[in-house]
């Protein structure tokens, strides 16, 4: 799946979720989210961004310049 289709699919899911009126379905989705987060593997650039968000020291990174962060392709909707 290419990145553009991936972003479209995510946006479609977001719109679909906002239309849900069934509380039971929302609870099932929440359970699915928490279960999938347990198996979540972040890329190095995502780990770096998460560390920055949390205000953690990033001095343990060997070379931050080696991480290619392209916010346009990775994070646009």
C-alpha positions in Angstrom: 0.0 0.0 0.0 1.4 3.3 -0.9 1.7 6.2 1.5 -1.0 8.3 -0.1 -3.6 5.4 0.0 -2.5 4.7 3.6 -3.2 8.3 4.6 -6.6 8.3 2.8 -7.6 5.1 4.6 -6.7 6.6 8.0 -8.7 9.7 7.3 -11.7 7.5 6.2 -11.5 5.5 9.4 -11.4 8.7 11.5 -14.5 10.0 9.7 -16.2 6.6 10.1 -15.4 6.5 13.9 -16.9 9.9 14.4 -20.2 8.7 13.1 -20.5 5.7 15.4 -23.5 5.9 17.7 -23.1 2.4 19.3 -21.4 2.5 22.7 -20.6 -1.2 22.6 -18.8 -0.8 19.3 -16.8 2.1 20.7 -15.7 0.0 23.7 -14.6 -2.8 21.4 -12.6 -0.4 19.3 -11.0 0.9 22.6 -10.1 -2.6 23.5 -8.6 -3.2 20.1 -6.5 -0.1 20.4 -5.1 -1.0 23.8 -4.3 -4.5 22.6 -2.6 -3.3 19.5 -0.5 -0.7 21.5 1.1 -3.6 23.4 2.6 -4.8 20.1 3.5 -1.4 18.8 7.0 -1.0 17.5 8.1 2.6 16.9 10.7 3.7 14.3 13.7 5.5 15.6 12.3 8.9 14.4 9.0 8.2 16.2 10.9 7.3 19.4 12.8 10.5 19.1 9.7 12.6 18.6 8.0 10.8 21.5 11.0 11.5 23.8 11.0 15.1 22.8 7.2 15.4 23.5 7.8 13.9 26.9 10.7 16.2 27.6 13.2 13.4 28.0 16.9 13.7 27.4 17.9 12.7 23.9 21.6 12.8 24.6 21.7 9.0 24.5 21.1 9.2 20.8 24.4 8.5 19.0 23.7 10.9 16.1 20.4 12.7 15.8 21.4 13.8 12.3 21.3 10.2 11.1 17.5 10.1 11.7 15.7 11.1 8.6 12.5 12.9 9.7 10.2 13.9 6.9 7.1 15.2 8.5 5.4 15.9 5.2 5.4 12.2 4.1 5.1 10.6 7.5 2.5 12.7 9.2 0.3 14.6 6.7 -3.3 13.5 6.4 
